[in-house]
Amino acid sequence: MEKDTRTWIIALLVIFIILLVGAFVIKPATTGYAVFREMSKSNLSMEDYEKGLEESKREISILNANLSACNSYNEALLSDVKNISKRFAVCNEELDTCENKLVKQKEDMEEYYNEIIQNVADSICCKERVDDSSIDSYSVKGGKIVCSSDGDKKINCVF
């Protein structure tokens, strides 16, 4: 039984050595052969193939440098976009605040305008009421106050 175990161990060692040789010797050799076969198909000499390879390496280096520059530029642009977006948000908030203030001012001005019109209409129409007792209201037409008995708004005469 001990002899069978030794035989199995030796067989496994041989298989392991073959796999190692395959991994470290055969694979690079087959890769090299495949490259050589492709080079032979292209009708290039070894020097031309090496020049082409060096040129490709140089182009890859240039492209990597360009890519790095583009990435830096892109990061700078993204940073600018973020800053502008923040500033835009602040401006929108300020615009909303200004619009709200403007609406409030308009409402206040309309209320003030209506009070002035009411006071002027009361003054004018109450004086006219002395001559014509049917006058109890007024309307604003064409920018003028018209006193009447069927106007839009009632007058308030205190006397």
Rosetta blueprint (number, residue, H / E / L):
1 M L
2 E H
3 K H
4 D H
5 T H
6 R H
7 T H
8 W H
9 I H
10 I H
11 A H
12 L H
13 L H
14 V H
15 I H
16 F H
17 I H
18 I H
19 L H
20 L H
21 V H
22 G H
23 A H
24 F H
25 V H
26 I H
27 K H
28 P H
29 A H
30 T H
31 T H
32 G H
33 Y H
34 A H
35 V H
36 F H
37 R H
38 E H
39 M H
40 S H
41 K H
42 S L
43 N L
44 L L
45 S L
46 M H
47 E H
48 D H
49 Y H
50 E H
51 K H
52 G H
53 L H
54 E H
55 E H
56 S H
57 K H
58 R H
59 E H
60 I H
61 S H
62 I H
63 L H
64 N H
65 A H
66 N H
67 L H
68 S H
69 A H
70 C H
71 N H
72 S H
73 Y H
74 N H
75 E H
76 A H
77 L H
78 L H
79 S H
80 D H
81 V H
82 K H
83 N H
84 I H
85 S H
86 K H
87 R H
88 F H
89 A H
90 V H
91 C H
92 N H
93 E H
94 E H
95 L H
96 D H
97 T H
98 C H
99 E H
100 N H
101 K H
102 L H
103 V H
104 K H
105 Q H
106 K H
107 E H
108 D H
109 M H
110 E H
111 E H
112 Y H
113 Y H
114 N H
115 E H
116 I H
117 I H
118 Q H
119 N H
120 V H
121 A H
122 D H
123 S H
124 I H
125 C H
126 C H
127 K H
128 E H
129 R H
130 V H
131 D H
132 D L
133 S L
134 S L
135 I L
136 D L
137 S E
138 Y E
139 S E
140 V E
141 K E
142 G L
143 G L
144 K E
145 I E
146 V E
147 C E
148 S E
149 S L
150 D L
151 G L
152 D L
153 K E
154 K E
155 I L
156 N L
157 C L
158 V L
159 F L
